[in-house]
Amino acid sequence: MEIAIIMFDDYETLDVFGPAEIFGRLTDIYNLKFYSLKGGVISNRHGVPIMTEKLEIINSIPEIVLIPGGWGTRKEVDNLLLIDKIKELAQSSNYVLTVCTGSALLAKSGLLNGKKATSNKRAFAWVASQNQNVDWNKKARWAIDGKYYTSSGVSAGMDMTLGFLADRHGIDFARKVAKEIEYNWIEDKDNDSFVVE
């Protein structure tokens, strides 16, 4: 299954590489591709560059779309070209996963209207303000509504990704992957200890 990871400047490092580490270990099942509007090297505040392909060259619809968060989302929520492309890919794909403030980009597309979703707890008010028609769940570590998976901040993307694997391949499969990377998986998607009141 192809996973299209949507990149933009000032993405959050772990939002991308946490899920990439998990999916990337399963090369017989998942194939990671990195895309951006213009293609080429995308970098972030940590100085981590990554080579991407242009979104317009996608020939076949990826089965999974992954949208990270990061400071760049504050600018990209107003990038109509990117939002339109996200909407197009998300509508056609089997699953859409967002990490952290990446849910703001998906929310802007309108595809989360009436659906349960969550986001980074420290940026929650800002994310929720991007679309008040979403059923935002502040308490959740990650939320699932149909094919849409949204997670809280940064490390929660790894918990969500493992949760996604558990849903697709069984809980024992996901726990085995977590053990291989020596990660203490938070399996309870409904309770995030980082909730800010």
C-alpha positions in Angstrom: 0.0 0.0 0.0 1.4 3.4 -0.9 1.5 6.0 1.8 1.6 9.6 0.5 3.2 11.8 3.1 2.3 15.5 2.4 5.2 17.7 3.2 5.6 21.5 3.6 8.2 23.8 5.0 8.4 23.9 8.8 6.9 20.5 9.3 7.3 18.9 12.7 10.1 16.3 12.6 8.6 13.5 14.7 5.2 14.0 13.1 6.8 12.7 9.9 9.5 10.3 11.1 7.6 8.7 13.9 5.0 7.2 11.6 7.6 6.7 8.9 9.7 4.6 11.3 6.7 2.4 12.0 5.4 2.0 8.5 8.9 1.9 7.0 9.7 -1.3 8.9 6.9 -3.0 7.1 8.3 -2.9 3.6 6.4 -5.9 2.4 3.1 -4.1 3.2 3.7 -0.3 3.0 5.6 1.9 0.6 6.4 5.5 1.7 6.4 8.4 -0.8 7.0 12.1 0.1 5.2 14.8 -1.8 5.0 18.6 -1.7 3.3 21.2 -4.0 6.5 22.2 -5.8 8.6 19.1 -5.1 12.3 19.3 -4.3 13.8 19.7 -0.8 11.5 20.6 2.1 13.1 21.6 5.3 12.0 22.5 8.9 13.1 24.5 11.9 15.3 21.7 13.0 17.2 21.9 9.8 16.0 18.4 8.6 15.7 18.4 4.8 13.8 15.8 2.9 13.5 15.3 -0.9 9.9 15.3 -2.2 8.1 14.8 -5.5 5.5 17.2 -6.9 2.0 16.4 -5.8 0.8 16.8 -9.4 2.8 13.8 -10.6 0.8 11.3 -8.6 -0.5 8.9 -11.2 -2.5 6.6 -9.0 -4.4 7.5 -5.8 -2.4 6.4 -2.8 -4.2 4.1 -0.4 -3.1 6.1 2.6 -2.5 9.9 3.0 -0.5 11.1 6.0 -0.6 14.8 6.9 1.9 16.0 9.6 1.7 19.1 11.6 4.2 21.7 12.7 4.6 25.5 12.6 4.2 25.4 8.9 0.5 24.6 9.2 -0.1 28.2 10.4 0.8 29.4 6.9 -0.5 26.4 4.9 -4.1 26.6 6.2 -4.4 29.6 3.8 -2.7 27.8 0.9 -5.7 27.0 -1.2 -3.7 25.0 -3.7 -2.5 22.7 -1.0 -5.9 22.4 0.7 -7.5 21.5 -2.6 -4.9 18.9 -3.3 -5.3 17.4 0.2 -9.1 17.3 -0.4 -8.7 15.6 -3.8 -6.3 12.9 -2.4 -8.2 12.4 0.8 -11.5 11.9 -0.9 -10.0 9.2 -3.2 -7.8 7.4 -0.7 -8.8 4.5 1.6 -7.4 6.2 4.8 -6.3 9.6 5.9 -4.0 10.0 8.9 -3.1 13.4 10.4 -0.6 14.1 13.2 -0.7 17.2 15.5 -1.9 20.4 13.7 -2.1 18.5 10.4 -5.7 18.0 11.3 -6.2 21.8 10.8 -5.2 21.3 7.1 -7.7 18.5 6.7 -10.3 20.4 8.6 -9.9 23.3 6.2 -10.8 21.0 3.3 -14.3 20.5 4.9 -13.8 16.7 4.9 -13.9 16.5 8.7 -17.3 18.3 8.9 -19.5 16.5 11.4 -16.7 14.0 12.2 -14.8 13.3 15.4 -11.2 14.6 15.4 -8.5 15.7 17.7 -5.2 17.6 17.6 -2.2 18.9 19.5 -3.4 20.0 23.0 -1.3 23.1 23.2 -2.5 24.3 19.8 -6.0 22.9 20.2 -7.9 26.3 20.3 -6.2 27.4 17.1 -6.8 24.2 15.3 -10.5 24.1 16.3 -10.9 27.7 15.1 -10.0 26.6 11.6 -13.3 24.8 11.3 -16.0 24.8 14.0 -18.1 22.2 12.1 -15.8 19.4 13.2 -16.6 17.4 16.4 -13.3 18.3 18.1 -12.4 15.9 21.0 -9.9 17.5 23.2 -9.5 14.5 25.5 -8.5 11.9 22.9 -5.0 10.8 22.2 -6.2 10.0 18.8 -9.6 9.8 17.2 -11.1 7.7 14.5 -14.1 8.5 12.3 -14.6 6.2 9.4 -11.4 6.4 7.3 -10.1 9.5 9.1 -7.5 9.1 11.9 -6.4 12.3 13.7 -3.9 12.4 16.5 -2.8 14.7 19.3 0.7 16.3 19.3 4.0 14.9 18.0 4.6 11.6 19.7 0.9 10.8 19.6 1.3 10.2 15.9 3.3 7.1 16.7 0.5 5.9 19.0 -2.1 6.5 16.3 0.0 4.8 13.7 0.3 1.7 15.9 -3.4 1.9 16.5 -4.0 2.0 12.8 -1.8 -1.1 12.5 -3.8 -2.8 15.2 -7.1 -2.0 13.4 -5.7 -3.4 10.1 -3.5 -6.3 11.3 -4.5 -7.1 14.9 -3.3 -5.9 18.3 -0.5 -8.5 18.6 0.9 -7.3 15.3 1.0 -3.7 16.5 2.5 -4.6 19.9 5.2 -6.6 18.1 6.2 -3.5 16.0 6.2 -1.3 19.1 8.4 -3.8 20.9 10.8 -3.9 17.9 11.4 -0.2 18.2 11.5 -0.3 22.0 8.5 2.1 22.2 6.0 2.2 25.1 2.9 2.4 23.1 0.0 4.3 24.7 -2.9 2.1 23.6 -5.7 4.1 25.1 -6.8 6.4 22.3 -9.5 8.1 24.3 -7.4 9.6 27.1 -4.5 11.9 26.5 -2.4 12.7 29.6 -1.3 16.0 27.9 -4.7 17.6 27.9 -4.5 21.2 29.0 -7.5 22.5 30.8 
